[in-house]
Amino acid sequence: MKTFAAALLLSASLSLAVPAPGHAGASPGSEIPVGRFTGATGPGGLPEGWKQFNFPRKKKLTEYSVVNEGGACYVKAVSSQSASAIYKEVGADLKEFPYLTWRWKVDGTLQNAAEGKKEGDDFPARVYVTFEEDPLKVSYIERLKRGLFGAFLGKKLPGKAINYVWAGRLGKNTFLISPYTDNVAVVPVESGNEAAGRWVTEERNVYEDYRNIFKSEPPKVLAVVIMTDSDNTGMSATGYYADIAFRSSSTDLDVLHASRLDR
């Protein structure tokens, strides 16, 4: 099982405390840095401010490490028939910061993966955005259950999620619903091996993506998650992640790419 939001609801092993409005990492009127990866590390060698999420009953975990190449820092994720994720709590309001930008790279895609099915739900790179539960879209009984469950565990549970992936064969900029849960949409931003081996800069209007997919206004963001996994296919995959941020306005990707070290 590798749908982050669904696994969280089953295991409830992840605490997502939403920061107060006026996120401390935000530059007024510009951006909320999520993953600049300066080289500083926290527990387990993870990027500072990021936490590990392990899926229930998964014995082999993806290895995440911070790499510094001449001052250019990024996260490297190595999966060998394994699955796990790392995440950072954000608390962004998409009405103020609708755009998510990031840089990523893969060594290659999983061409034999049956994408869209449980047995093939593996990707060399994923960037999840998870959201608060929308109380208007949940029944009273479900809200009560979730409230009691969250209060008992001392954890805030996510609602829906958008999973931006580097796919092997899926069409770019379409979307499909996760084979594990209707609450997660999978959006292929890159597909195939044409750009494999080099850094690619991405931008998504998450606000509009949520509205187009779930047909409602998005609640606040809970966390950003990055994940590389290959357990269902029994293969290996390596992904790289850098320069993740929410932005208040669209950015010229060529300028953004040139403003970073060419890794």
Backbone bond lengths (Angstrom), bond angles and torsions (degrees), N, CA, C in turn:
res aa  C-N    CA-C-N  psi(-1)  N-CA   C-N-CA  omega(-1)  CA-C   N-CA-C  phi
1 M - - - 1.470 - - 1.510 108.38 -
2 K 1.366 116.55 123.27 1.444 116.99 -175.86 1.513 111.89 -135.54
3 T 1.325 117.60 22.08 1.450 119.89 170.43 1.514 107.60 -88.84
4 F 1.331 115.71 114.09 1.456 120.81 -169.26 1.517 112.48 -57.42
5 A 1.342 117.78 -50.23 1.455 119.90 -176.80 1.518 111.76 -65.00
6 A 1.331 116.99 -39.12 1.462 119.70 179.93 1.514 110.98 -67.22
7 A 1.323 116.99 -42.08 1.462 120.17 179.25 1.512 111.20 -64.33
8 L 1.311 115.97 -35.64 1.461 119.82 178.51 1.522 111.00 -63.95
9 L 1.303 116.68 -41.72 1.454 119.33 179.72 1.523 111.24 -65.93
10 L 1.336 116.89 -30.49 1.453 119.62 -179.97 1.518 111.79 -78.85
11 S 1.326 116.58 -41.09 1.462 119.66 -174.02 1.504 113.24 -96.39
12 A 1.365 116.43 -28.53 1.464 122.78 -177.28 1.518 111.06 48.60
13 S 1.337 116.56 41.36 1.459 120.25 -176.70 1.518 112.39 -102.57
14 L 1.347 117.24 10.65 1.451 121.51 -175.42 1.509 110.21 -123.89
15 S 1.331 117.54 127.71 1.458 121.79 178.33 1.510 109.18 -99.31
16 L 1.335 116.40 123.48 1.453 121.37 -178.82 1.514 109.31 -119.79
17 A 1.308 117.00 82.94 1.456 121.26 178.90 1.516 108.45 -82.86
18 V 1.319 116.43 122.80 1.466 120.42 -175.30 1.515 109.81 -81.49
19 P 1.359 118.78 124.76 1.450 120.86 176.85 1.518 110.92 -61.93
20 A 1.315 116.48 155.89 1.455 121.66 178.71 1.522 110.24 -67.48
21 P 1.333 117.74 155.63 1.473 120.07 176.93 1.521 110.78 -54.05
22 G 1.359 113.84 151.02 1.452 117.61 -175.33 1.505 109.42 79.22
23 H 1.356 115.22 52.84 1.457 122.48 -176.21 1.520 110.71 -48.90
24 A 1.329 115.24 134.46 1.465 120.33 -174.05 1.519 112.51 -63.07
25 G 1.366 116.52 -24.16 1.450 118.78 -178.17 1.504 113.93 -88.74
26 A 1.316 118.37 0.89 1.456 121.25 -173.82 1.520 111.38 -84.82
27 S 1.332 114.80 138.66 1.448 120.82 168.48 1.511 106.69 -89.73
28 P 1.348 118.79 121.05 1.465 121.57 -173.12 1.526 111.83 -49.88
29 G 1.338 115.64 124.74 1.452 121.00 175.28 1.503 115.34 75.02
30 S 1.347 118.94 6.25 1.456 118.55 -175.89 1.512 113.07 -128.26
31 E 1.341 117.59 -68.56 1.454 117.88 -173.38 1.521 112.23 -153.56
32 I 1.333 114.46 163.30 1.464 123.14 168.67 1.520 106.68 -115.60
33 P 1.324 119.18 106.28 1.467 120.53 176.79 1.527 110.12 -64.61
34 V 1.312 115.85 133.35 1.459 121.05 178.31 1.521 110.60 -114.09
35 G 1.330 116.45 -46.77 1.458 120.54 -178.47 1.513 111.71 -140.62
36 R 1.334 116.30 82.06 1.460 120.37 174.26 1.532 110.75 -87.45
37 F 1.348 116.73 -21.83 1.449 123.09 174.61 1.535 111.98 49.57
38 T 1.319 113.82 70.81 1.467 120.74 -176.38 1.515 113.31 -74.04
39 G 1.323 116.90 -8.11 1.460 120.63 -176.20 1.510 111.87 110.26
40 A 1.342 116.80 -20.81 1.462 120.25 177.16 1.527 109.40 -68.46
41 T 1.315 116.03 140.20 1.455 120.65 -178.57 1.520 110.83 -125.67
42 G 1.325 114.95 156.71 1.454 121.99 177.56 1.512 110.32 -113.92
43 P 1.331 117.00 -152.31 1.467 121.25 -179.53 1.519 112.33 -55.92
44 G 1.320 116.41 135.88 1.456 121.42 178.06 1.506 114.46 72.84
45 G 1.342 117.05 10.94 1.458 120.14 -179.68 1.513 114.01 76.61
46 L 1.341 117.06 10.27 1.465 120.04 177.88 1.521 110.19 -74.14
47 P 1.332 117.98 161.12 1.467 119.70 176.16 1.523 110.09 -57.29
48 E 1.304 116.18 145.18 1.458 120.86 -178.77 1.532 109.90 -59.01
49 G 1.342 116.22 130.18 1.453 121.61 -179.84 1.515 114.48 89.25
50 W 1.327 117.59 -4.75 1.464 121.68 179.94 1.524 110.09 -104.84
51 K 1.336 116.05 152.97 1.458 122.05 -178.49 1.516 110.42 -127.87
52 Q 1.326 114.64 157.17 1.466 121.50 -179.68 1.525 110.91 -88.28
53 F 1.331 115.97 142.56 1.450 120.63 170.29 1.526 108.58 -126.48
54 N 1.333 116.43 120.69 1.458 122.21 178.37 1.521 109.65 -107.66
55 F 1.303 116.61 134.56 1.452 121.34 -178.86 1.526 110.99 -77.60
56 P 1.319 117.23 147.41 1.464 120.01 178.78 1.527 111.86 -58.17
57 R 1.305 115.14 136.10 1.467 123.50 173.84 1.519 113.63 65.65
58 K 1.341 117.28 15.61 1.455 119.96 175.20 1.528 108.88 -96.22
59 K 1.331 116.48 117.39 1.459 120.30 -176.78 1.522 112.14 -86.64
60 K 1.324 117.24 -33.44 1.461 120.72 -179.45 1.529 109.37 -99.25
61 L 1.336 115.92 127.26 1.453 121.80 -176.05 1.522 110.55 -110.84
62 T 1.323 114.89 144.86 1.459 120.25 172.04 1.525 109.18 -66.90
63 E 1.328 116.93 140.85 1.465 121.78 -179.53 1.524 109.76 -95.40
64 Y 1.337 115.83 123.71 1.461 122.41 178.48 1.524 109.40 -112.98
65 S 1.326 116.15 133.69 1.456 120.31 179.50 1.516 110.08 -145.96
66 V 1.331 116.09 153.57 1.460 121.78 176.50 1.525 108.21 -93.82
67 V 1.316 116.04 127.05 1.460 121.81 -179.00 1.526 108.80 -112.82
68 N 1.309 116.50 135.78 1.462 122.79 177.01 1.525 108.18 -117.77
69 E 1.318 116.23 110.35 1.463 121.48 178.07 1.517 109.09 -111.37
70 G 1.316 115.97 95.96 1.461 120.46 178.51 1.508 113.64 59.75
71 G 1.343 116.53 34.76 1.459 120.87 179.93 1.505 114.22 94.99
72 A 1.335 117.41 -10.19 1.459 121.83 175.98 1.521 108.15 -93.54
73 C 1.331 116.67 115.56 1.465 121.37 -174.25 1.522 111.23 -108.41
74 Y 1.309 115.84 141.78 1.458 121.66 177.96 1.520 108.89 -155.34
75 V 1.331 115.88 168.99 1.463 121.67 175.90 1.523 108.58 -99.49
76 K 1.326 114.96 131.46 1.468 121.55 174.62 1.517 108.22 -108.13
77 A 1.320 116.78 130.92 1.463 122.39 -179.51 1.520 108.81 -120.80
78 V 1.325 115.98 123.26 1.465 121.79 -178.14 1.528 108.82 -118.39
79 S 1.325 115.78 121.07 1.460 121.77 -179.33 1.520 109.82 -118.74
80 S 1.323 115.71 128.28 1.449 122.13 174.78 1.525 107.44 -128.20
81 Q 1.329 115.67 94.03 1.465 122.18 -175.07 1.529 110.41 52.57
82 S 1.330 116.23 40.89 1.465 121.30 -172.09 1.524 110.79 -135.85
83 A 1.345 114.58 168.00 1.463 120.86 177.88 1.516 109.87 -155.44
84 S 1.317 116.13 130.01 1.468 124.72 168.45 1.519 105.81 -168.36
85 A 1.316 116.75 170.74 1.462 120.59 -175.90 1.519 109.54 -139.18
86 I 1.325 116.26 164.06 1.458 121.55 168.47 1.520 108.05 -127.58
87 Y 1.322 116.90 150.71 1.460 120.63 -173.42 1.520 110.80 -143.79
88 K 1.331 114.46 160.39 1.462 121.65 174.59 1.520 108.96 -133.75
89 E 1.319 116.26 130.91 1.453 121.41 176.89 1.526 109.75 -70.64
90 V 1.329 115.88 138.20 1.466 118.97 -172.92 1.527 111.77 -126.57
91 G 1.326 118.63 -61.42 1.456 120.65 -177.93 1.509 114.04 75.31
92 A 1.344 117.41 35.21 1.466 121.04 -177.96 1.523 111.30 -83.32
93 D 1.332 116.03 144.31 1.458 123.05 173.18 1.527 106.93 -97.31
94 L 1.340 116.44 114.58 1.456 120.31 -175.28 1.523 113.34 -69.01
95 K 1.317 118.23 -16.05 1.452 119.06 174.80 1.527 110.80 -70.56
96 E 1.317 116.72 -25.71 1.463 121.48 177.28 1.521 111.90 -96.47
97 F 1.329 116.35 -35.60 1.463 121.24 -176.78 1.530 108.78 -131.09
98 P 1.339 117.70 75.36 1.472 120.27 -173.13 1.524 114.87 -78.29
99 Y 1.335 117.90 -19.34 1.466 120.82 -172.79 1.520 111.56 -99.25
100 L 1.323 115.67 134.31 1.460 121.88 172.93 1.520 108.07 -112.58
101 T 1.328 116.13 126.62 1.464 121.01 176.17 1.523 108.55 -118.49
102 W 1.324 115.30 148.79 1.463 120.09 175.86 1.523 109.30 -162.29
103 R 1.311 114.77 165.65 1.466 121.92 173.56 1.517 107.87 -120.19
104 W 1.327 116.43 141.02 1.451 119.84 177.46 1.518 110.41 -150.40
105 K 1.311 114.40 166.16 1.459 121.81 -179.22 1.521 107.51 -152.79
106 V 1.333 116.89 148.11 1.461 121.07 172.61 1.524 108.47 -130.70
107 D 1.338 115.72 151.94 1.458 119.38 174.46 1.516 111.39 -75.38
108 G 1.328 115.85 -27.66 1.455 121.83 179.02 1.509 109.60 176.92
109 T 1.313 116.92 163.63 1.459 120.85 -179.07 1.526 110.34 -96.04
110 L 1.320 115.23 168.99 1.463 122.10 178.20 1.528 107.75 -95.82
111 Q 1.311 115.91 85.23 1.455 121.40 -170.64 1.525 113.34 -64.73
112 N 1.321 117.29 -25.33 1.465 120.18 -177.75 1.524 113.08 -91.54
113 A 1.329 117.33 0.96 1.461 120.20 -177.89 1.528 110.42 -69.83
114 A 1.327 115.81 135.40 1.471 121.09 175.75 1.518 108.17 -85.21
115 E 1.313 115.88 74.33 1.461 121.45 -173.90 1.521 110.81 -61.33
116 G 1.326 115.51 137.30 1.447 120.61 -177.03 1.513 113.18 95.84
117 K 1.334 117.07 -6.90 1.456 122.08 176.58 1.529 109.50 -120.07
118 K 1.330 116.49 154.55 1.459 120.03 -177.97 1.524 111.47 -58.32
119 E 1.334 116.62 -41.08 1.461 119.49 -176.22 1.524 112.88 -72.03
120 G 1.322 117.30 -10.47 1.460 120.00 179.76 1.513 113.39 -123.84
121 D 1.316 116.57 19.02 1.467 120.96 -175.27 1.531 110.72 -80.76
122 D 1.323 115.92 67.59 1.470 123.66 177.26 1.524 109.06 -129.23
123 F 1.330 116.31 141.92 1.458 121.35 176.57 1.525 108.83 -144.51
124 P 1.331 118.24 143.17 1.463 120.31 178.89 1.523 113.14 -70.56
125 A 1.328 117.29 -20.08 1.469 120.35 177.55 1.517 109.77 -153.22
126 R 1.335 115.12 134.30 1.466 122.65 176.80 1.523 108.49 -138.16
127 V 1.312 115.71 143.03 1.462 122.38 169.25 1.524 106.56 -127.37
128 Y 1.324 116.11 109.13 1.461 122.06 178.98 1.532 109.83 -91.67
129 V 1.326 115.72 146.51 1.460 122.53 163.29 1.525 106.24 -119.78
130 T 1.333 117.62 119.13 1.460 121.26 179.21 1.527 109.39 -105.75
131 F 1.333 115.63 150.28 1.457 121.64 -171.59 1.530 111.37 -124.25
132 E 1.336 114.50 158.55 1.454 119.73 169.95 1.530 109.19 -62.55
133 E 1.316 115.14 158.44 1.462 119.21 173.69 1.524 109.41 -71.27
134 D 1.330 116.58 136.36 1.459 122.04 176.54 1.528 108.78 -88.17
135 P 1.326 119.13 108.80 1.471 120.69 -174.80 1.526 113.31 -62.78
136 L 1.344 117.40 -23.23 1.458 120.34 -179.69 1.523 112.25 -75.69
137 K 1.343 116.44 -15.18 1.456 120.73 -177.40 1.528 112.45 -106.69
138 V 1.325 116.87 8.22 1.458 120.89 -177.05 1.521 109.05 -124.62
139 S 1.313 116.84 139.09 1.461 121.03 -179.86 1.525 110.78 -66.46
140 Y 1.334 115.31 160.40 1.458 120.19 179.39 1.530 110.72 -58.65
141 I 1.329 116.79 -43.24 1.466 120.00 -179.04 1.529 110.55 -63.52
142 E 1.342 115.94 -42.42 1.462 119.12 179.54 1.524 111.36 -65.16
143 R 1.343 117.04 -40.97 1.465 119.99 177.16 1.516 110.40 -61.47
144 L 1.319 116.63 -40.85 1.455 120.47 179.93 1.529 110.77 -63.95
145 K 1.327 116.10 -46.20 1.462 120.16 179.27 1.527 111.16 -60.57
146 R 1.339 115.47 -46.50 1.461 119.25 -178.39 1.520 110.96 -66.11
147 G 1.342 116.42 -38.66 1.457 119.44 179.45 1.515 112.04 -64.43
148 L 1.333 116.55 -45.04 1.465 120.18 179.33 1.523 110.82 -66.58
149 F 1.327 116.06 -41.51 1.463 120.82 179.88 1.526 110.58 -63.26
150 G 1.351 115.85 -45.73 1.457 119.47 179.54 1.510 112.54 -66.22
151 A 1.351 117.04 -39.86 1.469 120.30 179.25 1.522 110.84 -65.10
152 F 1.323 116.43 -40.12 1.461 120.78 179.89 1.523 111.28 -63.88
153 L 1.338 115.95 -40.08 1.462 120.04 -176.50 1.521 112.72 -90.05
154 G 1.334 116.87 -12.24 1.452 119.69 -176.78 1.509 112.60 69.11
155 K 1.327 116.92 32.78 1.459 121.25 -175.45 1.527 109.85 -134.45
156 K 1.331 115.63 147.30 1.463 120.95 175.68 1.520 107.62 -96.77
157 L 1.307 117.19 123.32 1.454 121.63 -175.94 1.524 110.57 -91.75
158 P 1.326 117.57 142.57 1.463 120.22 -179.75 1.511 111.57 -77.62
159 G 1.336 114.74 161.31 1.448 120.37 173.82 1.515 109.45 -99.60
160 K 1.323 116.71 -102.11 1.456 120.71 -178.82 1.532 110.28 -91.45
161 A 1.330 114.85 170.29 1.469 120.39 179.39 1.519 109.14 -151.04
162 I 1.321 115.46 149.22 1.464 122.68 170.80 1.522 107.18 -113.18
163 N 1.314 115.45 128.63 1.455 122.63 -175.19 1.529 108.49 -113.22
164 Y 1.330 116.47 99.97 1.467 121.40 177.46 1.529 108.41 -82.85
165 V 1.337 117.04 125.91 1.458 120.20 -172.18 1.522 111.77 -128.51
166 W 1.337 114.01 157.75 1.460 122.16 167.07 1.523 105.28 -100.26
167 A 1.326 116.55 103.57 1.459 122.13 -171.94 1.525 111.32 -90.93
168 G 1.325 113.98 171.34 1.452 119.69 176.77 1.517 112.26 -93.96
169 R 1.345 115.56 -43.44 1.467 119.02 -174.90 1.524 114.12 -135.38
170 L 1.315 118.34 -12.74 1.462 120.50 -178.76 1.525 111.11 -63.46
171 G 1.320 116.30 150.09 1.458 120.58 177.89 1.519 111.67 -69.07
172 K 1.323 116.51 137.46 1.459 121.34 -179.54 1.526 111.14 -68.11
173 N 1.345 113.79 146.14 1.463 122.74 172.35 1.530 113.25 62.28
174 T 1.322 116.66 21.75 1.449 121.53 166.77 1.530 106.17 -99.65
175 F 1.305 118.56 -168.44 1.452 119.44 169.39 1.514 109.49 -154.33
176 L 1.309 115.70 155.71 1.449 122.30 173.56 1.517 108.24 -139.10
177 I 1.308 116.14 158.21 1.450 120.86 179.12 1.527 108.69 -85.16
178 S 1.304 116.59 139.33 1.454 121.99 -178.98 1.525 111.09 -55.61
179 P 1.339 117.77 141.49 1.467 119.70 176.83 1.528 112.83 -69.49
180 Y 1.334 117.17 -9.17 1.458 120.84 -178.68 1.528 113.49 -96.43
181 T 1.333 117.79 -31.18 1.455 120.08 -175.51 1.520 110.75 -160.11
182 D 1.327 116.46 144.54 1.463 121.69 177.11 1.521 112.20 -71.69
183 N 1.316 117.57 -10.99 1.465 121.11 -177.40 1.522 113.41 -84.06
184 V 1.320 117.82 -3.14 1.464 120.97 -177.81 1.528 109.84 -124.13
185 A 1.326 115.69 127.48 1.461 121.76 175.28 1.519 109.27 -105.35
186 V 1.330 115.65 137.69 1.466 122.23 178.45 1.521 108.07 -104.47
187 V 1.326 116.42 122.44 1.469 122.11 -176.83 1.529 109.31 -119.59
188 P 1.335 119.26 107.33 1.462 120.90 176.20 1.537 110.53 -72.44
189 V 1.311 115.84 113.06 1.472 121.12 178.26 1.524 110.32 -91.92
190 E 1.327 116.61 -35.96 1.460 122.85 171.16 1.519 107.55 -125.22
191 S 1.341 115.70 155.17 1.457 119.55 179.17 1.519 109.51 -151.67
192 G 1.327 115.49 135.85 1.454 120.10 178.25 1.520 112.99 87.44
193 N 1.321 114.58 -177.56 1.469 121.35 -173.44 1.524 114.31 -102.21
194 E 1.322 117.17 5.61 1.468 119.10 -176.40 1.529 111.79 -58.40
195 A 1.333 116.81 -39.63 1.468 120.40 -178.60 1.529 112.23 -101.47
196 A 1.327 117.93 6.58 1.459 120.60 -179.23 1.528 110.35 -62.09
197 G 1.320 115.51 143.67 1.459 120.84 177.91 1.510 114.44 89.76
198 R 1.330 117.89 -2.06 1.459 119.28 176.18 1.523 110.28 -136.70
199 W 1.316 115.56 155.31 1.455 120.84 -178.87 1.525 110.75 -72.39
200 V 1.318 115.86 136.93 1.465 122.60 177.90 1.526 107.97 -124.47
201 T 1.318 116.65 132.41 1.464 122.04 178.64 1.524 109.09 -97.59
202 E 1.337 115.92 131.95 1.457 121.42 -175.90 1.523 111.03 -121.75
203 E 1.322 115.20 154.83 1.463 122.02 170.38 1.520 108.45 -142.22
204 R 1.338 116.36 132.47 1.453 121.98 174.82 1.517 109.97 -129.41
205 N 1.326 115.82 138.30 1.449 120.69 170.55 1.532 106.14 -85.11
206 V 1.315 116.40 92.41 1.458 121.78 -173.76 1.528 110.21 -65.44
207 Y 1.318 115.89 -34.64 1.470 120.42 178.06 1.524 110.44 -57.51
208 E 1.332 116.41 -49.56 1.461 120.34 -178.81 1.525 111.24 -72.07
209 D 1.329 117.42 -35.65 1.462 119.73 177.19 1.524 110.37 -59.82
210 Y 1.327 117.06 -45.02 1.465 120.45 -179.37 1.528 110.14 -62.48
211 R 1.325 116.51 -45.67 1.475 120.29 -179.27 1.517 111.22 -62.97
212 N 1.334 117.07 -41.51 1.457 120.32 -178.64 1.525 112.23 -68.68
213 I 1.328 116.49 -35.55 1.464 120.84 -175.89 1.521 111.46 -83.84
214 F 1.332 116.87 -50.41 1.462 121.04 -171.72 1.534 113.60 -99.91
215 K 1.356 116.58 -2.62 1.464 122.07 174.08 1.527 113.22 58.00
216 S 1.308 116.28 39.62 1.464 121.50 177.67 1.517 109.05 -158.67
217 E 1.339 115.86 169.43 1.459 120.55 177.04 1.531 109.54 -73.18
218 P 1.325 117.65 137.31 1.464 118.92 -178.70 1.526 112.42 -75.24
219 P 1.325 117.12 137.77 1.462 119.68 170.22 1.520 109.79 -75.14
220 K 1.317 116.88 -177.18 1.461 119.96 179.83 1.526 111.42 -66.04
221 V 1.320 114.57 151.07 1.460 121.28 175.25 1.523 109.21 -73.15
222 L 1.320 116.02 139.12 1.463 121.16 173.87 1.524 111.58 -93.83
223 A 1.338 115.84 -48.64 1.463 118.71 -174.01 1.512 110.48 -158.08
224 V 1.328 114.89 160.71 1.459 122.83 168.82 1.521 107.00 -111.04
225 V 1.323 115.44 134.86 1.462 121.97 -175.37 1.523 108.50 -124.10
226 I 1.330 117.60 138.83 1.462 120.98 170.59 1.524 108.54 -119.45
227 M 1.327 114.92 142.59 1.458 118.66 -175.92 1.517 111.33 -154.55
228 T 1.317 115.73 138.45 1.458 124.79 170.51 1.523 106.58 -124.04
229 D 1.341 118.37 128.64 1.453 120.05 -174.66 1.522 111.11 -146.22
230 S 1.331 115.47 151.26 1.471 121.10 -179.25 1.524 111.55 -152.40
231 D 1.324 117.13 23.19 1.468 120.08 -174.43 1.523 113.12 -74.13
232 N 1.315 118.17 -37.03 1.466 120.13 -177.94 1.524 111.92 -68.67
233 T 1.313 116.81 -37.71 1.464 120.99 -179.40 1.521 112.45 -85.19
234 G 1.342 117.81 -14.73 1.459 121.22 -177.40 1.510 113.07 68.82
235 M 1.340 116.30 25.72 1.463 121.09 -178.04 1.529 110.44 -110.53
236 S 1.320 116.78 -164.80 1.461 122.70 178.09 1.515 109.67 -127.06
237 A 1.327 115.65 150.21 1.461 120.37 -179.46 1.521 109.00 -152.77
238 T 1.330 115.63 149.42 1.463 121.59 176.77 1.520 108.56 -133.39
239 G 1.337 115.68 129.06 1.458 121.84 177.95 1.511 110.86 -127.62
240 Y 1.328 116.11 155.84 1.459 122.63 -178.47 1.531 107.78 -132.42
241 Y 1.341 115.98 142.57 1.465 121.12 -174.15 1.525 109.92 -137.49
242 A 1.344 115.62 142.26 1.466 119.51 179.41 1.531 110.15 -159.73
243 D 1.333 114.99 160.04 1.467 124.03 166.86 1.534 112.96 52.63
244 I 1.324 116.80 54.50 1.462 122.16 179.14 1.523 109.19 -91.49
245 A 1.331 116.96 130.34 1.473 119.82 -179.26 1.523 110.32 -158.42
246 F 1.328 115.64 147.37 1.458 121.80 166.61 1.523 108.15 -90.15
247 R 1.340 116.24 139.30 1.461 121.05 -176.65 1.523 110.68 -128.79
248 S 1.329 114.61 151.28 1.462 120.03 -179.06 1.514 112.60 -80.14
249 S 1.319 117.80 -19.87 1.466 120.64 -179.31 1.520 109.58 -144.60
250 S 1.337 114.76 162.14 1.457 120.33 -179.80 1.524 110.29 -66.27
251 T 1.332 115.29 151.19 1.456 121.44 -175.33 1.524 110.08 -123.93
252 D 1.302 117.00 142.80 1.459 121.52 172.12 1.525 107.45 -67.57
253 L 1.335 117.26 110.60 1.455 120.41 -173.94 1.519 112.50 -64.78
254 D 1.329 117.64 -31.58 1.462 119.53 176.72 1.524 110.72 -64.05
255 V 1.331 115.61 -41.93 1.469 119.58 177.76 1.517 110.63 -67.16
256 L 1.340 116.09 -42.70 1.463 119.83 179.43 1.513 110.85 -62.56
257 H 1.320 116.97 -43.35 1.458 121.42 -179.81 1.527 110.70 -63.39
258 A 1.339 115.85 -43.08 1.465 120.11 -178.65 1.517 111.65 -69.54
259 S 1.343 117.40 -22.98 1.466 119.85 -177.51 1.521 111.70 -77.90
260 R 1.332 117.11 -11.42 1.465 121.71 177.60 1.505 109.30 -104.40
261 L 1.333 115.60 157.37 1.453 118.45 175.60 1.516 109.51 -61.67
262 D 1.327 117.32 137.38 1.455 120.92 -179.25 1.519 108.80 -77.90
263 R 1.326 113.94 98.31 1.464 118.03 -174.77 1.522 108.05 -84.71
